[in-house]
Amino acid sequence: MKAGRLFCFFWIGLSSSAFAQEPDSASDLKSMVEAERNFARMAVTNGVRDAFVENFSDEAIIFRPGPVKGRPVWQQRKPLPMMIRWEPEYVDIAASGDFGYSTGPAEYFGVKPLMDPIGYGYFVSIRTKQPDGKWKVQLDVGTEVPKQDNREVKLHYPQGADKKK
């Protein structure tokens, strides 16, 4: 079984367990979810390169194929003639409220209007809350997966994950 497919089955299985309702609007979990969603919106409105530069910490790691600092890689890239659209599907946060992760599906598009996606994937973003309260990506990993027809993306997280411990 390909690694991407195995990864996808792992997360789909994980997402079928018990989940809570939408996080409390004042919680650290909610602010992390919103940071991920804002990152995704920025990739559409401002371009992929600029969104990654803005949302990565200076220490962020990506794989090309081995681990490298991600922010300089994105800073050196020319704007990409493509769009990435993604949505967090599963999120969790540490009891400390300053470390968490999100994962979910992604679609890759060319630049022609109204085109179907040219690829599909799953992302994992590990984030830390900065001293200024902003969430920055520390580790970004993505994998390719086959198209998943008629699949609705819903936000899930463990029961009580938005409560301070």
N, CA, C and O of each residue as an XYZ file, in Angstrom:
660
protein
N       0.840     -1.180      0.000
C       0.000      0.000      0.000
C       0.885      1.244      0.000
O       1.842      1.337      0.769
N       0.559      2.184     -0.860
C       1.342      3.415     -0.921
C       1.246      4.168      0.394
O       0.229      4.099      1.085
N       2.316      4.893      0.741
C       2.361      5.631      2.001
C       1.244      6.667      2.085
O       0.637      6.836      3.143
N       0.968      7.357      0.987
C      -0.088      8.367      0.988
C      -1.451      7.773      1.292
O      -2.230      8.348      2.052
N      -1.739      6.626      0.702
C      -3.009      5.962      0.929
C      -3.111      5.484      2.374
O      -4.160      5.614      3.004
N      -2.020      4.931      2.893
C      -1.997      4.477      4.287
C      -2.237      5.658      5.215
O      -3.015      5.552      6.163
N      -1.577      6.779      4.955
C      -1.742      7.998      5.753
C      -3.202      8.439      5.738
O      -3.760      8.782      6.780
N      -3.819      8.429      4.559
C      -5.205      8.841      4.417
C      -6.129      7.933      5.224
O      -7.012      8.422      5.929
N      -5.937      6.607      5.129
C      -6.769      5.673      5.887
C      -6.604      5.880      7.380
O      -7.575      5.766      8.127
N      -5.384      6.185      7.833
C      -5.144      6.438      9.251
C      -5.970      7.615      9.724
O      -6.634      7.531     10.757
N      -5.939      8.725      8.975
C      -6.681      9.911      9.395
C      -8.176      9.736      9.252
O      -8.928     10.261     10.073
N      -8.635      9.022      8.245
C     -10.065      8.773      8.110
C     -10.538      7.914      9.279
O     -11.607      8.161      9.838
N      -9.763      6.927      9.645
C     -10.108      6.093     10.795
C     -10.120      6.895     12.069
O     -11.007      6.726     12.905
N      -9.159      7.756     12.226
C      -9.082      8.598     13.410
C     -10.281      9.530     13.473
O     -10.813      9.789     14.552
N     -10.702     10.028     12.334
C     -11.799     10.988     12.328
C     -13.150     10.339     12.565
O     -14.143     11.054     12.702
N     -13.232      9.020     12.618
C     -14.517      8.378     12.849
C     -14.794      8.129     14.323
O     -15.861      7.614     14.660
N     -13.862      8.478     15.219
C     -14.093      8.307     16.650
C     -14.931      9.456     17.192
O     -15.349     10.322     16.424
N     -15.184      9.484     18.489
C     -16.062     10.490     19.098
C     -15.447     11.881     19.018
O     -14.262     12.063     19.299
N     -16.263     12.863     18.630
C     -15.784     14.235     18.486
C     -16.709     15.203     19.191
O     -17.867     14.892     19.469
N     -16.192     16.352     19.468
C     -16.939     17.388     20.177
C     -17.609     18.324     19.191
O     -17.472     18.179     17.977
N     -18.335     19.285     19.735
C     -18.948     20.325     18.928
C     -17.899     21.371     18.588
O     -16.727     21.235     18.939
N     -18.337     22.412     17.902
C     -17.437     23.519     17.536
C     -16.745     24.057     18.792
O     -17.395     24.209     19.827
N     -15.445     24.347     18.724
C     -14.731     24.843     19.906
C     -15.292     26.167     20.410
O     -15.847     26.955     19.644
N     -15.139     26.396     21.698
C     -15.519     27.663     22.323
C     -14.781     28.791     21.604
O     -13.589     28.666     21.324
N     -15.467     29.877     21.307
C     -14.880     30.956     20.509
C     -13.695     31.632     21.192
O     -12.894     32.279     20.517
N     -13.564     31.504     22.494
C     -12.447     32.130     23.213
C     -11.286     31.173     23.446
O     -10.289     31.553     24.061
N     -11.396     29.947     22.971
C     -10.368     28.950     23.269
C      -9.138     29.088     22.377
O      -9.205     29.647     21.282
N      -8.017     28.569     22.869
C      -6.799     28.527     22.070
C      -6.996     27.621     20.861
O      -6.449     27.885     19.791
N      -7.770     26.559     21.025
C      -8.033     25.654     19.905
C      -8.749     26.396     18.779
O      -8.387     26.250     17.611
N      -9.741     27.175     19.116
C     -10.477     27.942     18.100
C      -9.551     28.920     17.381
O      -9.634     29.065     16.161
N      -8.665     29.596     18.128
C      -7.757     30.539     17.471
C      -6.778     29.819     16.547
O      -6.387     30.365     15.515
N      -6.374     28.584     16.911
C      -5.491     27.820     16.033
C      -6.236     27.389     14.764
O      -5.678     27.455     13.668
N      -7.487     26.949     14.904
C      -8.299     26.573     13.745
C      -8.454     27.775     12.819
O      -8.307     27.646     11.603
N      -8.744     28.917     13.378
C      -8.900     30.127     12.562
C      -7.589     30.516     11.880
O      -7.608     31.006     10.751
N      -6.459     30.307     12.544
C      -5.164     30.582     11.914
C      -4.973     29.692     10.690
O      -4.486     30.158      9.660
N      -5.351     28.413     10.788
C      -5.232     27.493      9.643
C      -6.158     27.927      8.518
O      -5.757     27.947      7.354
N      -7.386     28.272      8.856
C      -8.342     28.717      7.835
C      -7.891     30.023      7.184
O      -8.026     30.185      5.971
N      -7.362     30.951      7.972
C      -6.845     32.201      7.403
C      -5.664     31.953      6.475
O      -5.537     32.605      5.439
N      -4.803     31.014      6.844
C      -3.675     30.614      6.002
C      -4.198     30.114      4.654
O      -3.691     30.507      3.603
N      -5.207     29.253      4.688
C      -5.772     28.707      3.456
C      -6.409     29.806      2.605
O      -6.238     29.824      1.386
N      -7.138     30.717      3.240
C      -7.739     31.834      2.487
C      -6.660     32.712      1.865
O      -6.792     33.149      0.721
N      -5.596     32.970      2.614
C      -4.508     33.795      2.109
C      -3.845     33.156      0.888
O      -3.414     33.857     -0.028
N      -3.766     31.822      0.879
C      -3.166     31.131     -0.270
C      -3.978     31.358     -1.538
O      -3.425     31.378     -2.638
N      -5.288     31.530     -1.388
C      -6.155     31.790     -2.540
C      -6.113     33.262     -2.926
O      -6.018     33.590     -4.108
N      -6.183     34.147     -1.944
C      -6.287     35.580     -2.248
C      -4.950     36.255     -2.532
O      -4.876     37.138     -3.387
N      -3.883     35.851     -1.823
C      -2.578     36.512     -1.967
C      -1.563     35.687     -2.740
O      -0.512     36.198     -3.125
N      -1.864     34.433     -2.967
C      -0.935     33.538     -3.647
C      -0.293     32.570     -2.670
O      -0.109     32.874     -1.492
N       0.040     31.404     -3.185
C       0.584     30.318     -2.372
C       1.895     30.726     -1.700
O       2.050     30.563     -0.490
N       2.831     31.253     -2.476
C       4.141     31.605     -1.917
C       4.014     32.594     -0.756
O       4.569     32.360      0.317
N       3.295     33.686     -0.962
C       3.179     34.704      0.073
C       2.485     34.171      1.330
O       2.845     34.540      2.448
N       1.498     33.310      1.140
C       0.797     32.731      2.291
C       1.729     31.862      3.120
O       1.698     31.923      4.350
N       2.551     31.060      2.469
C       3.474     30.197      3.211
C       4.542     31.019      3.925
O       4.887     30.725      5.070
N       5.063     32.037      3.264
C       6.066     32.896      3.909
C       5.469     33.559      5.144
O       6.112     33.597      6.193
N       4.274     34.071      5.038
C       3.620     34.780      6.149
C       3.288     33.862      7.330
O       3.363     34.287      8.483
N       2.927     32.618      7.052
C       2.432     31.727      8.099
C       3.475     30.788      8.675
O       3.217     30.139      9.689
N       4.640     30.696      8.062
C       5.710     29.841      8.592
C       6.536     30.627      9.609
O       6.796     31.817      9.430
N       6.943     29.942     10.677
C       7.912     30.543     11.599
C       9.280     30.520     10.931
O       9.463     29.863      9.906
N      10.224     31.222     11.501
C      11.587     31.206     10.969
C      12.217     29.819     11.066
O      13.129     29.498     10.305
N      11.736     28.995     11.999
C      12.296     27.658     12.218
C      11.495     26.560     11.521
O      11.841     25.386     11.654
N      10.444     26.898     10.787
C       9.556     25.903     10.177
C      10.328     24.924      9.303
O      11.268     25.300      8.603
N       9.914     23.664      9.357
C      10.544     22.590      8.587
C       9.567     22.068      7.538
O       8.384     21.867      7.815
N      10.085     21.851      6.325
C       9.383     21.157      5.253
C      10.322     20.073      4.748
O      11.478     20.005      5.165
N       9.832     19.229      3.855
C      10.650     18.125      3.320
C      10.778     18.280      1.814
O       9.779     18.410      1.108
N      12.042     18.266      1.314
C      12.334     18.471     -0.115
C      13.408     17.548     -0.661
O      14.266     18.156     -1.300
N      13.572     16.304     -0.578
C      12.735     15.368      0.166
C      13.119     15.292      1.642
O      12.298     14.885      2.464
N      14.347     15.674      1.999
C      14.756     15.661      3.402
C      14.344     16.958      4.083
O      13.890     17.885      3.411
N      14.491     17.043      5.402
C      14.057     18.229      6.137
C      14.932     19.450      5.839
O      16.160     19.378      5.856
N      14.259     20.567      5.568
C      14.934     21.849      5.350
C      14.082     22.942      5.993
O      12.891     22.750      6.239
N      14.707     24.090      6.260
C      13.941     25.231      6.763
C      13.021     25.718      5.643
O      13.477     26.023      4.541
N      11.743     25.784      5.934
C      10.738     26.048      4.907
C      10.588     27.493      4.492
O      10.358     27.782      3.318
N      10.712     28.389      5.424
C      10.473     29.801      5.091
C      11.448     30.297      4.013
O      11.004     30.917      3.047
N      12.769     30.046      4.144
C      13.679     30.492      3.074
C      13.369     29.848      1.718
O      13.531     30.490      0.680
N      12.927     28.596      1.721
C      12.566     27.927      0.458
C      11.428     28.689     -0.209
O      11.487     28.977     -1.404
N      10.394     29.014      0.562
C       9.256     29.737      0.000
C       9.617     31.169     -0.371
O       9.109     31.686     -1.365
N      10.479     31.823      0.399
C      10.883     33.202      0.084
C      11.626     33.269     -1.246
O      11.511     34.259     -1.970
N      12.383     32.233     -1.572
C      13.186     32.229     -2.799
C      12.390     31.830     -4.034
O      12.858     32.027     -5.156
N      11.209     31.279     -3.852
C      10.391     30.854     -4.987
C       9.747     32.045     -5.677
O       9.428     33.056     -5.051
N       9.566     31.900     -6.974
C       8.755     32.860     -7.709
C       7.294     32.516     -7.410
O       6.990     31.387     -7.027
N       6.392     33.484     -7.583
C       4.973     33.150     -7.392
C       4.580     31.956     -8.264
O       4.978     31.863     -9.425
N       3.803     31.058     -7.692
C       3.420     29.836     -8.390
C       2.177     30.050     -9.243
O       1.221     30.683     -8.795
N       2.181     29.527    -10.472
C       0.997     29.647    -11.319
C      -0.012     28.545    -10.980
O      -0.454     27.800    -11.854
N      -0.364     28.459     -9.697
C      -1.324     27.454     -9.255
C      -1.991     27.943     -7.971
O      -1.586     28.947     -7.385
N      -3.002     27.223     -7.555
C      -3.707     27.532     -6.325
C      -3.854     26.241     -5.519
O      -4.072     25.168     -6.081
N      -3.734     26.358     -4.214
C      -3.988     25.235     -3.317
C      -5.154     25.625     -2.432
O      -5.170     26.715     -1.859
N      -6.122     24.743     -2.322
C      -7.262     24.967     -1.437
C      -7.283     23.841     -0.417
O      -7.232     22.667     -0.784
N      -7.360     24.196      0.884
C      -7.419     23.173      1.912
C      -8.300     23.602      3.064
O      -8.643     24.777      3.201
N      -8.662     22.637      3.891
C      -9.535     22.890      5.029
C      -9.145     21.940      6.156
O      -8.976     20.743      5.925
N      -8.998     22.468      7.385
C      -8.709     21.546      8.491
C      -9.900     20.623      8.744
O     -11.055     21.050      8.752
N      -9.585     19.365      8.947
C     -10.619     18.364      9.200
C     -10.497     17.797     10.623
O     -11.502     17.489     11.264
N      -9.289     17.666     11.093
C      -9.055     17.154     12.444
C      -7.997     18.026     13.100
O      -6.940     18.263     12.515
N      -8.266     18.504     14.301
C      -7.328     19.353     15.032
C      -7.243     18.907     16.482
O      -8.192     18.346     17.029
N      -6.118     19.160     17.085
C      -5.952     18.917     18.514
C      -4.901     19.890     19.020
O      -4.091     20.410     18.252
N      -4.927     20.126     20.320
C      -4.049     21.103     20.919
C      -3.535     20.553     22.246
O      -4.222     19.784     22.918
N      -2.330     20.952     22.612
C      -1.740     20.540     23.896
C      -2.490     21.214     25.041
O      -3.107     22.264     24.862
N      -2.427     20.603     26.205
C      -3.072     21.169     27.396
C      -2.534     22.559     27.702
O      -3.242     23.374     28.295
N      -1.320     22.843     27.316
C      -0.721     24.161     27.561
C      -1.349     25.257     26.708
O      -1.211     26.441     27.016
N      -2.047     24.864     25.623
C      -2.694     25.845     24.762
C      -1.777     26.566     23.806
O      -2.192     27.539     23.176
N      -0.527     26.114     23.677
C       0.411     26.824     22.810
C       1.053     25.944     21.738
O       2.001     26.366     21.076
N       0.542     24.730     21.567
C       1.099     23.785     20.602
C      -0.046     22.924     20.095
O      -0.841     22.420     20.887
N      -0.136     22.752     18.792
C      -1.203     21.918     18.260
C      -0.946     21.540     16.818
O       0.057     21.923     16.217
N      -1.883     20.775     16.280
C      -1.755     20.375     14.880
C      -3.127     20.324     14.226
O      -4.154     20.222     14.896
N      -3.115     20.396     12.908
C      -4.326     20.233     12.113
C      -3.973     19.420     10.880
O      -2.840     19.440     10.398
N      -4.960     18.716     10.390
C      -4.795     17.920      9.184
C      -6.101     17.930      8.411
O      -7.179     18.092      8.982
N      -5.986     17.756      7.117
C      -7.191     17.731      6.295
C      -6.845     17.610      4.825
O      -5.675     17.536      4.450
N      -7.880     17.591      3.998
C      -7.689     17.425      2.560
C      -7.263     18.716      1.875
O      -7.542     19.819      2.346
N      -6.588     18.547      0.764
C      -6.152     19.677     -0.057
C      -6.435     19.360     -1.516
O      -6.434     18.200     -1.928
N      -6.676     20.405     -2.284
C      -6.842     20.269     -3.728
C      -5.897     21.259     -4.401
O      -5.695     22.372     -3.917
N      -5.323     20.835     -5.523
C      -4.372     21.652     -6.270
C      -4.996     22.015     -7.611
O      -5.526     21.157     -8.316
N      -4.925     23.299     -7.954
C      -5.537     23.798     -9.175
C      -4.513     24.539    -10.016
O      -3.570     25.132     -9.493
N      -4.714     24.495    -11.336
C      -3.965     25.353    -12.240
C      -4.564     26.754    -12.153
O      -5.422     27.009    -11.307
N      -4.128     27.647    -13.005
C      -4.594     29.036    -12.916
C      -5.761     29.365    -13.840
O      -6.300     30.469    -13.766
N      -6.164     28.449    -14.697
C      -7.293     28.721    -15.584
C      -8.593     28.682    -14.784
O      -8.794     27.785    -13.966
N      -9.473     29.654    -15.019
C     -10.733     29.690    -14.268
C     -11.585     28.447    -14.506
O     -11.598     27.884    -15.600
N     -12.286     28.037    -13.473
C     -13.259     26.947    -13.517
C     -12.670     25.586    -13.889
O     -13.398     24.710    -14.355
N     -11.396     25.402    -13.694
C     -10.776     24.105    -13.971
C     -11.025     23.152    -12.812
O     -11.173     23.576    -11.666
N     -11.070     21.869    -13.119
C     -11.117     20.850    -12.084
C      -9.751     20.782    -11.419
O      -8.752     21.191    -12.011
N      -9.697     20.268    -10.191
C      -8.399     20.118     -9.527
C      -7.450     19.247    -10.353
O      -7.877     18.328    -11.051
N      -6.154     19.557    -10.258
C      -5.149     18.761    -10.966
C      -4.489     17.752    -10.026
O      -3.689     16.925    -10.466
N      -4.816     17.817     -8.747
C      -4.269     16.872     -7.786
C      -4.956     17.010     -6.434
O      -5.645     17.990     -6.154
N      -4.743     15.991     -5.607
C      -5.371     15.927     -4.298
C      -4.329     15.509     -3.273
O      -3.361     14.824     -3.604
N      -4.529     15.921     -2.042
C      -3.583     15.552     -1.003
C      -4.173     15.677      0.376
O      -5.349     16.000      0.547
N      -3.340     15.419      1.353
C      -3.648     15.646      2.764
C      -2.473     16.395      3.359
O      -1.320     16.120      3.026
N      -2.763     17.343      4.239
C      -1.710     18.115      4.879
C      -1.712     17.836      6.371
O      -2.722     17.421      6.938
N      -0.570     18.068      6.997
C      -0.440     18.110      8.448
C       0.370     19.358      8.756
O       1.486     19.520      8.261
N      -0.192     20.240      9.574
C       0.509     21.434     10.034
C       0.665     21.350     11.545
O      -0.318     21.177     12.265
N       1.878     21.469     12.018
C       2.130     21.560     13.446
C       2.446     23.018     13.730
O       3.296     23.622     13.076
N       1.744     23.581     14.722
C       1.831     25.016     14.999
C       2.207     25.280     16.447
O       1.944     24.471     17.337
N       2.830     26.434     16.659
C       3.060     26.923     18.019
C       2.528     28.340     18.099
O       2.555     29.096     17.128
N       2.040     28.681     19.290
C       1.545     30.028     19.537
C       2.731     30.902     19.896
O       3.502     30.573     20.797
N       2.874     32.003     19.200
C       3.994     32.916     19.383
C       3.712     33.866     20.555
O       2.566     33.988     20.987
N       4.741     34.532     21.067
C       4.542     35.489     22.168
C       3.498     36.572     21.858
O       2.845     37.084     22.767
N       3.343     36.920     20.568
C       2.354     37.938     20.197
C       0.943     37.364     20.039
O       0.011     38.088     19.690
N       0.788     36.047     20.300
C      -0.519     35.398     20.213
C      -0.830     34.781     18.867
O      -1.826     34.069     18.734
N       0.000     35.035     17.861
C      -0.223     34.455     16.533
C       0.254     33.009     16.509
O       1.213     32.647     17.191
N      -0.423     32.196     15.720
C      -0.021     30.812     15.517
C       0.851     30.733     14.266
O       0.458     31.233     13.212
N       2.021     30.119     14.364
C       2.916     29.944     13.216
C       3.168     28.462     12.980
O       3.231     27.673     13.922
N       3.311     28.097     11.716
C       3.596     26.712     11.337
C       5.051     26.398     11.681
O       5.956     27.152     11.324
N       5.267     25.288     12.372
C       6.601     24.794     12.717
C       7.015     23.630     11.821
O       8.199     23.438     11.544
N       6.023     22.852     11.371
C       6.277     21.693     10.504
C       5.120     21.584      9.534
O       3.958     21.629      9.938
N       5.432     21.442      8.260
C       4.407     21.311      7.232
C       4.720     20.069      6.412
O       5.812     19.933      5.860
N       3.754     19.170      6.340
C       3.920     17.928      5.590
C       2.679     17.729      4.731
O       1.559     17.965      5.185
N       2.874     17.302      3.512
C       1.757     17.001      2.633
C       2.010     15.710      1.881
O       3.155     15.314      1.663
N       0.939     15.069      1.493
C       1.046     13.834      0.733
C      -0.037     13.814     -0.333
O      -1.084     14.440     -0.171
N       0.208     13.104     -1.413
C      -0.786     12.955     -2.471
C      -1.727     11.820     -2.120
O      -1.314     10.813     -1.546
N      -3.004     11.989     -2.469
C      -4.003     10.945     -2.291
C      -4.891     10.931     -3.529
O      -4.953     11.918     -4.262
N      -5.579      9.811     -3.763
C      -6.526      9.796     -4.884
C      -7.724     10.701     -4.596
O      -7.991     11.045     -3.444
N      -8.431     11.075     -5.637
C      -9.637     11.890     -5.485
C     -10.647     11.134     -4.626
O     -10.840      9.929     -4.784
N     -11.283     11.862     -3.719
C     -12.308     11.278     -2.854
C     -13.640     11.912     -3.225
O     -13.912     13.053     -2.851
N     -14.463     11.184     -3.953
C     -15.730     11.724     -4.439
C     -16.736     11.935     -3.322
O     -16.811     11.157     -2.371
N     -17.505     13.002     -3.460
C     -18.638     13.284     -2.581
C     -18.303     13.190     -1.101
O     -19.072     12.626     -0.323
N     -17.189     13.725     -0.718
C     -16.767     13.678      0.680
C     -16.880     15.061      1.277
O     -16.217     15.995      0.826
N     -17.725     15.199      2.301
C     -17.909     16.479      2.983
C     -16.857     16.606      4.078
O     -16.656     15.681      4.864
N     -16.188     17.751      4.127
C     -15.173     17.992      5.142
C     -15.832     18.675      6.332
O     -16.428     19.744      6.197
N     -15.719     18.051      7.496
C     -16.248     18.611      8.742
C     -15.117     18.676      9.749
O     -14.270     17.784      9.804
N     -15.107     19.729     10.541
C     -14.096     19.900     11.562
C     -14.354     18.955     12.727
O     -15.471     18.887     13.240
N     -13.315     18.221     13.148
C     -13.389     17.308     14.281
C     -12.219     17.566     15.218
O     -11.149     18.000     14.791
N     -12.434     17.297     16.482
C     -11.353     17.348     17.456
C     -11.780     16.548     18.672
O     -12.975     16.324     18.863
N     -10.843     16.113     19.499
C     -11.193     15.291     20.655
C     -12.091     16.034     21.644
O     -11.966     17.245     21.825
N     -12.991     15.293     22.275
C     -13.886     15.864     23.289
C     -13.072     16.624     24.339
O     -12.123     16.078     24.901
N     -13.437     17.865     24.602
C     -12.780     18.657     25.639
C     -11.455     19.269     25.247
O     -10.774     19.858     26.087
N     -11.072     19.143     23.981
C      -9.767     19.662     23.552
C      -9.665     21.173     23.666
O      -8.562     21.714     23.751
N     -10.809     21.867     23.668
C     -10.771     23.324     23.755
C     -10.817     23.843     25.188
O     -10.920     25.050     25.405
N     -10.743     22.952     26.158
C     -10.795     23.361     27.564
C      -9.391     23.338     28.163
O      -8.602     22.432     27.895
N      -9.094     24.353     28.980
C      -7.791     24.392     29.685
C      -7.728     23.231     30.659
O      -8.719     22.922     31.321
N      -6.593     22.593     30.753
C      -6.411     21.469     31.675
C      -5.798     21.974     32.965
O      -5.559     21.190     33.883
